[in-house]
Amino acid sequence: MVSINDMMCKGCGYCIKFCPKHILEMGKERSEKGHFYPVMTNKDACISCAICALMCPEGAIEVSSDKA
Amino acid sequence: MAEYKRPSSLMPMATGYCPGCMHALATRLVADVIDELQQADNAINVVSVGCSALNLYSWKGDVIGSAHGRAPAVATGIKRCLPDRLVFTYQGDGDLAAIGLAEIMSAANRGENFTVIFANNQTYGMTGGQMAPTTLIGQKTTTTRFGRDAQTTGYPLKMCELISVLEAPVFVARYALNSVKGVQDAKKGIKKAFEMQMAGKGFTFIELLTNCPTNWGMNPLDTLEYMNTNTIPYFKPGIYKDKEAEA
């Protein structure tokens, strides 16, 4: 399961670009800090590869193996 | 299945870097490796001047600041006094390749037992995007408005190639952070450098090719492609020296 901390995310979009399953997309809402942040479109398709977390400059993404 | 937790060596807050800046990514990779090696309480981060120094706000462990370009000299002193600590400098290209060139070459030549993490984004980020020694030919900056011209400013400085010809350094490598493979390799390289330092092998140097979306005037995603077509062909990633493998 992928959890994105919207208080740390700055909306660079690297996680969206590098997700091998293409299940992340930029959300429509802004965080409290004013950045758009990514949301997951299909939780079931996530394979927990943690590439989004690896490429996140801010360390805003955490990945755990349990399904939500 | 893979799991990922934010490294405990970092403060639980956003960094001071611009959106998409790979300085933040480089800092996080170093923190990841330090957590993996369980050296969070043992590591000393020597920061210099420039955007690279912003990582001291997000670093939870020991940090020491140094004068512009003089991080290798400060790290030399610390490592000689505290040989059991894991000491590394984190420097940018304006700092390491311009004002600090004498310091880095001397420290490398003496084979001091610490690690240098060199983030190369081909510009002076903090001061407003002026030309750095590593700026590519033709690259536009605020001081080279029509692109860098080799006739008047010479060629971009290749630090890995310079340091790898010295006798003392034991591990010299360059990685690009604009791809998954590059980031994975960089993590392995940083880990190897720290392990070699802990084994007392000698001077280790890691160059990370990074971006500067703000001063390059690009969207963060466009910088990834720019790096593929411009930066990587000139600054070729790879391991330039590995005494362990040679032996």
Interface residues (C-beta under 8 A of the other chain):
Chain A: M7 M8 K10 G11 C12 G13 Y14 K17 F18 K33 H35 I47 S48 C49 A50 I51 A53 L54 M55 C56 P57 E58 G59 A60 I61 E62 V63 S64 S65
Chain B: M1 A2 E3 Y4 K5 R6 P7 L10 M13 A14 T15 Y17 C18 P19 G20 C21 M22 H23 A24 L25 R28 A31 V180 V183 Q184 P213 P220 L221 L224
